[in-house]
Structure formats: C-alpha cells, structure tokens
C-alpha cells in the first residue's frame, strides 16, 4: 500500500500472500524503493490487464513510500468510482514500512 492510501484505509493494489509480498519487494523496483519516480508513460499491457485508476496522475511523479498492511479480512468498496480493498472497519494486524523515505526529503 502506498503512503497516500494509508489515511483512506483502502487501496487498489492487489492483496498478496506474505511470501508473494516478499517476492514483490525483491523484484519490483517501485515497491522495493529502488526508483525515485514513477514511469512517465504507461507500460504496454496485454488485453487482460487494466491500468490502475490513478496511473495517469502518477506519471513522472516522485515515488511514494510503500507499506505492507497485514489483515485478517477486508471489504471491497467503491472509492472515487473505483473498486478498492478497504480495512476501515477492521484493525490491521500490522503495518510494516517497506520503503520509509520520501526521495528528496530524507
């Protein structure tokens, strides 16, 4: 989950098993904190994939810190017209920083 999603307690990022989350942190340069900015253009997607609802707003923007939010359950909600996973009615088991810095600030 990105820093900007924490106050809303919902995200459009996919839920991951803890082992898959560890793999994602290792292999994804954005989640793993190895990029300073989001890509400036959309990646080429196959016909079964859709871009994230806020992808165009992130083009070229500074990277945000990422967090692993451990939950026992979540609800699917509509937020700004998009389906998202929400834990607003459930206390997280843990919120663990994956990347802790804001590039250019820390």
N, CA, C and O of each residue as an XYZ file, in Angstrom:
424
protein
N       0.842     -1.161      0.000
C       0.000      0.000      0.000
C       0.898      1.238      0.000
O       1.894      1.291      0.721
N       0.539      2.225     -0.809
C       1.302      3.469     -0.862
C       0.917      4.388      0.308
O      -0.175      4.278      0.866
N       1.823      5.280      0.659
C       1.599      6.220      1.759
C       0.288      6.983      1.588
O      -0.432      7.189      2.565
N      -0.034      7.406      0.371
C      -1.254      8.179      0.144
C      -2.520      7.368      0.399
O      -3.586      7.952      0.591
N      -2.434      6.038      0.405
C      -3.603      5.204      0.672
C      -3.847      4.966      2.156
O      -4.972      4.658      2.549
N      -2.821      5.100      2.986
C      -2.976      4.794      4.407
C      -4.078      5.605      5.092
O      -4.871      5.014      5.825
N      -4.174      6.932      4.896
C      -5.241      7.675      5.579
C      -6.650      7.245      5.153
O      -7.589      7.320      5.945
N      -6.796      6.795      3.899
C      -8.107      6.349      3.404
C      -8.420      4.921      3.828
O      -9.570      4.488      3.757
N      -7.407      4.194      4.267
C      -7.536      2.792      4.682
C      -8.092      1.912      3.565
O      -8.831      0.961      3.819
N      -7.725      2.243      2.321
C      -8.118      1.414      1.194
C      -7.105      1.580      0.066
O      -6.391      2.579     -0.010
N      -7.062      0.581     -0.805
C      -6.103      0.592     -1.899
C      -6.637     -0.198     -3.076
O      -7.484     -1.076     -2.916
N      -6.134      0.121     -4.262
C      -6.463     -0.685     -5.438
C      -5.320     -1.639     -5.772
O      -5.381     -2.350     -6.775
N      -4.280     -1.661     -4.941
C      -3.184     -2.613     -5.128
C      -3.671     -4.007     -4.749
O      -4.484     -4.142     -3.834
N      -3.194     -5.041     -5.429
C      -3.692     -6.396     -5.131
C      -3.197     -6.908     -3.783
O      -2.087     -6.600     -3.351
N      -4.038     -7.688     -3.139
C      -3.633     -8.350     -1.901
C      -2.637     -9.453     -2.232
O      -2.733    -10.090     -3.281
N      -1.682     -9.678     -1.336
C      -0.655    -10.685     -1.568
C      -0.453    -11.560     -0.337
O      -0.547    -11.092      0.798
N      -0.179    -12.823     -0.578
C       0.258    -13.723      0.478
C       1.618    -13.211      0.972
O       2.364    -12.653      0.167
N       1.974    -13.371      2.244
C       3.253    -12.847      2.739
C       4.472    -13.272      1.918
O       5.382    -12.467      1.721
N       4.512    -14.509      1.440
C       5.653    -14.934      0.620
C       5.656    -14.232     -0.736
O       6.720    -13.904     -1.261
N       4.487    -14.003     -1.299
C       4.391    -13.281     -2.569
C       4.747    -11.810     -2.376
O       5.350    -11.193     -3.254
N       4.374    -11.250     -1.228
C       4.733     -9.864     -0.926
C       6.249     -9.719     -0.827
O       6.816     -8.750     -1.332
N       6.904    -10.675     -0.180
C       8.370    -10.632     -0.077
C       9.002    -10.702     -1.462
O       9.972     -9.995     -1.737
N       8.467    -11.538     -2.326
C       8.963    -11.645     -3.706
C       8.764    -10.314     -4.441
O       9.656     -9.857     -5.156
N       7.591     -9.695     -4.263
C       7.302     -8.429     -4.930
C       8.267     -7.340     -4.486
O       8.752     -6.573     -5.318
N       8.550     -7.259     -3.211
C       9.504     -6.266     -2.702
C      10.875     -6.475     -3.339
O      11.564     -5.509     -3.668
N      11.265     -7.720     -3.511
C      12.569     -8.043     -4.088
C      12.630     -7.742     -5.583
O      13.647     -7.257     -6.077
N      11.556     -8.025     -6.299
C      11.597     -7.939     -7.757
C      11.042     -6.649     -8.345
O      11.450     -6.265     -9.441
N      10.133     -5.970     -7.664
C       9.537     -4.752     -8.207
C      10.356     -3.542     -7.757
O      10.443     -3.273     -6.559
N      10.956     -2.812     -8.692
C      11.798     -1.688     -8.292
C      11.025     -0.548     -7.629
O      11.600      0.197     -6.836
N       9.744     -0.400     -7.935
C       8.963      0.674     -7.302
C       8.625      0.301     -5.866
O       8.887      1.075     -4.945
N       8.047     -0.878     -5.669
C       7.672     -1.310     -4.315
C       8.915     -1.473     -3.447
O       8.885     -1.169     -2.254
N       9.993     -1.946     -4.030
C      11.233     -2.158     -3.291
C      12.016     -0.887     -2.998
O      13.049     -0.937     -2.330
N      11.534      0.259     -3.494
C      12.175      1.538     -3.182
C      13.432      1.845     -3.979
O      14.259      2.646     -3.545
N      13.585      1.214     -5.145
C      14.780      1.447     -5.945
C      14.575      2.478     -7.048
O      15.508      2.763     -7.798
N      13.382      3.040     -7.164
C      13.106      4.095     -8.141
C      12.744      5.376     -7.413
O      12.096      5.342     -6.366
N      13.157      6.491     -7.960
C      12.845      7.784     -7.339
C      11.553      8.383     -7.863
O      10.954      9.232     -7.202
N      11.109      7.951     -9.051
C       9.900      8.486     -9.671
C       9.134      7.365    -10.369
O       9.706      6.348    -10.762
N       7.829      7.576    -10.510
C       7.018      6.672    -11.311
C       7.394      6.868    -12.777
O       7.907      7.922    -13.153
N       7.144      5.867    -13.592
C       7.440      5.979    -15.024
C       6.599      7.088    -15.641
O       5.500      7.375    -15.165
N       7.104      7.702    -16.684
C       6.438      8.838    -17.314
C       5.366      8.416    -18.312
O       4.539      9.238    -18.706
N       5.363      7.152    -18.726
C       4.375      6.650    -19.680
C       3.801      5.345    -19.164
O       4.404      4.676    -18.326
N       2.635      4.991    -19.671
C       2.022      3.719    -19.290
C       2.812      2.557    -19.872
O       3.277      2.643    -21.009
N       2.974      1.474    -19.122
C       3.612      0.294    -19.707
C       2.660     -0.350    -20.715
O       1.448     -0.148    -20.646
N       3.200     -1.108    -21.628
C       2.360     -1.822    -22.575
C       1.708     -2.988    -21.850
O       2.400     -3.839    -21.290
N       0.389     -3.033    -21.856
C      -0.370     -4.060    -21.149
C      -0.976     -5.036    -22.144
O      -1.288     -4.664    -23.276
N      -1.143     -6.282    -21.723
C      -1.844     -7.211    -22.613
C      -3.346     -7.018    -22.449
O      -3.783     -6.220    -21.619
N      -4.124     -7.728    -23.220
C      -5.573     -7.500    -23.264
C      -6.287     -7.868    -21.974
O      -7.448     -7.498    -21.799
N      -5.634     -8.588    -21.059
C      -6.288     -8.979    -19.812
C      -5.977     -8.025    -18.662
O      -6.471     -8.214    -17.551
N      -5.168     -7.010    -18.917
C      -4.741     -6.093    -17.849
C      -5.341     -4.711    -18.044
O      -5.560     -4.263    -19.169
N      -5.603     -4.046    -16.926
C      -6.085     -2.673    -16.955
C      -5.123     -1.821    -16.136
O      -4.599     -2.285    -15.123
N      -4.881     -0.582    -16.558
C      -4.021      0.277    -15.739
C      -4.723      0.635    -14.437
O      -5.950      0.603    -14.353
N      -3.938      0.974    -13.427
C      -4.511      1.415    -12.152
C      -5.350      2.669    -12.381
O      -5.022      3.475    -13.252
N      -6.424      2.846    -11.616
C      -7.288      4.010    -11.818
C      -6.554      5.348    -11.734
O      -6.940      6.305    -12.404
N      -5.505      5.423    -10.920
C      -4.786      6.687    -10.758
C      -3.448      6.699    -11.498
O      -2.577      7.513    -11.190
N      -3.281      5.809    -12.463
C      -1.992      5.684    -13.157
C      -1.582      6.986    -13.837
O      -0.415      7.372    -13.764
N      -2.505      7.664    -14.489
C      -2.126      8.896    -15.195
C      -1.694      9.988    -14.226
O      -0.852     10.815    -14.576
N      -2.244     10.011    -13.024
C      -1.851     11.019    -12.030
C      -0.444     10.765    -11.504
O       0.220     11.685    -11.026
N       0.010      9.518    -11.592
C       1.341      9.181    -11.084
C       2.443      9.338    -12.123
O       3.620      9.294    -11.765
N       2.108      9.519    -13.385
C       3.136      9.608    -14.437
C       4.202     10.629    -14.087
O       3.921     11.823    -13.986
N       5.420     10.158    -13.905
C       6.554     11.042    -13.633
C       6.603     11.619    -12.233
O       7.530     12.363    -11.913
N       5.628     11.297    -11.386
C       5.579     11.847    -10.021
C       6.642     11.183     -9.144
O       7.075     10.069     -9.435
N       7.064     11.859     -8.073
C       8.012     11.228     -7.149
C       7.423      9.950     -6.544
O       6.222      9.860     -6.292
N       8.283      8.984     -6.322
C       7.853      7.716     -5.724
C       7.404      7.944     -4.286
O       7.951      8.785     -3.572
N       6.405      7.181     -3.879
C       5.920      7.239     -2.501
C       6.505      6.083     -1.696
O       6.903      5.070     -2.270
N       6.561      6.224     -0.380
C       6.904      5.063      0.452
C       5.805      4.003      0.343
O       4.634      4.323      0.135
N       6.199      2.751      0.485
C       5.275      1.620      0.432
C       5.233      0.923      1.780
O       6.210      0.919      2.529
N       4.076      0.329      2.073
C       3.841     -0.343      3.346
C       3.165     -1.687      3.100
O       2.353     -1.822      2.185
N       3.498     -2.667      3.910
C       2.760     -3.926      3.936
C       1.738     -3.805      5.057
O       2.098     -3.557      6.208
N       0.474     -3.978      4.725
C      -0.600     -3.910      5.716
C      -1.146     -5.323      5.865
O      -1.736     -5.873      4.935
N      -0.944     -5.904      7.043
C      -1.351     -7.280      7.302
C      -2.759     -7.279      7.893
O      -3.021     -6.636      8.909
N      -3.653     -8.009      7.240
C      -5.070     -8.023      7.615
C      -5.583     -9.451      7.743
O      -5.038    -10.376      7.141
N      -6.639     -9.617      8.538
C      -7.343    -10.894      8.561
C      -8.496    -10.877      7.561
O      -8.925    -11.927      7.082
N      -8.996     -9.680      7.249
C     -10.100     -9.540      6.292
C     -10.137     -8.111      5.773
O      -9.531     -7.212      6.355
N     -10.841     -7.914      4.694
C     -11.062     -6.579      4.139
C     -12.391     -6.590      3.386
O     -12.942     -7.652      3.096
N     -12.890     -5.418      3.080
C     -14.128     -5.285      2.323
C     -13.800     -4.644      0.977
O     -12.893     -3.816      0.881
N     -14.531     -5.025     -0.047
C     -14.420     -4.367     -1.344
C     -15.376     -3.181     -1.317
O     -16.572     -3.344     -1.073
N     -14.841     -1.978     -1.570
C     -15.629     -0.756     -1.532
C     -15.433      0.002     -2.849
O     -14.532     -0.307     -3.630
N     -16.273      0.974     -3.073
C     -16.110      1.882     -4.204
C     -15.582      3.193     -3.657
O     -16.182      3.787     -2.761
N     -14.466      3.640     -4.192
C     -13.833      4.884     -3.752
C     -13.528      5.697     -5.003
O     -12.752      5.268     -5.857
N     -14.137      6.864     -5.109
C     -13.974      7.718     -6.291
C     -14.313      6.957     -7.571
O     -13.663      7.146     -8.599
N     -15.328      6.099     -7.509
C     -15.785      5.363     -8.675
C     -14.994      4.121     -9.021
O     -15.238      3.513    -10.063
N     -14.044      3.722     -8.173
C     -13.209      2.556     -8.443
C     -13.313      1.554     -7.304
O     -13.444      1.937     -6.141
N     -13.255      0.261     -7.644
C     -13.271     -0.776     -6.625
C     -11.925     -0.798     -5.904
O     -10.866     -0.737     -6.528
N     -11.991     -0.884     -4.590
C     -10.785     -0.905     -3.775
C     -10.990     -1.842     -2.586
O     -12.121     -2.124     -2.190
N      -9.885     -2.315     -2.028
C      -9.921     -3.125     -0.809
C      -9.787     -2.182      0.382
O      -8.855     -1.379      0.443
N     -10.717     -2.281      1.325
C     -10.733     -1.391      2.482
C     -10.632     -2.189      3.782
O     -11.221     -3.260      3.928
N      -9.869     -1.632      4.714
C      -9.809     -2.219      6.056
C     -10.317     -1.214      7.090
O      -9.966     -1.300      8.267
N     -11.132     -0.276      6.657
C     -11.634      0.780      7.546
C     -12.410      0.216      8.741
O     -12.397      0.814      9.817
N     -13.071     -0.904      8.570
C     -13.849     -1.499      9.670
C     -13.096     -2.613     10.390
O     -13.668     -3.300     11.236
N     -11.820     -2.797     10.062
C     -11.024     -3.872     10.660
C      -9.663     -3.329     11.063
O      -9.005     -2.643     10.280
N      -9.253     -3.628     12.249
C      -7.938     -3.188     12.702
C      -6.850     -4.046     12.050
O      -6.916     -5.274     12.111
N      -5.853     -3.416     11.428
C      -4.775     -4.208     10.823
C      -3.980     -4.951     11.894
O      -3.823     -4.465     13.014
N      -3.489     -6.120     11.540
C      -2.610     -6.856     12.446
C      -1.273     -6.136     12.569
O      -0.660     -6.110     13.637
N      -0.830     -5.551     11.456
C       0.455     -4.852     11.442
C       0.541     -3.988     10.194
O       0.042     -4.362      9.133
N       1.171     -2.844     10.327
C       1.524     -2.006      9.185
C       3.036     -1.885      9.211
O       3.608     -1.273     10.114
N       3.677     -2.473      8.213
C       5.133     -2.552      8.177
C       5.674     -1.710      7.020
O       5.307     -1.942      5.869
N       6.538     -0.742      7.308
C       7.135      0.025      6.207
C       8.008     -0.876      5.325
O       8.803     -1.672      5.824
N       7.846     -0.737      4.034
C       8.718     -1.428      3.089
C       9.820     -0.454      2.671
O      11.008     -0.767      2.747
N       9.406      0.714      2.236
C      10.342      1.806      1.961
C       9.915      2.941      2.865
O       8.722      3.229      2.962
N      10.825      3.575      3.511
C      10.481      4.540      4.556
C      10.777      5.967      4.172
O      10.395      6.871      4.915
N      11.424      6.224      3.074
C      11.846      7.592      2.776
C      11.053      8.208      1.638
O      10.546      7.504      0.764
N      10.954      9.504      1.658
C      10.448     10.279      0.532
C      11.681     10.827     -0.181
O      12.442     11.602      0.399
N      11.880     10.430     -1.432
C      13.059     10.884     -2.147
C      13.095     12.404     -2.192
O      12.075     13.047     -2.441
N      14.256     12.973     -1.953
C      14.412     14.415     -1.949
C      14.143     15.050     -0.601
O      14.467     16.219     -0.393
N      13.544     14.283      0.339
C      13.246     14.839      1.654
C      14.083     14.173      2.732
O      14.479     14.837      3.690
N      14.364     12.874      2.606
C      15.118     12.129      3.620
C      16.290     11.446      2.978
O      17.056     10.764      3.658
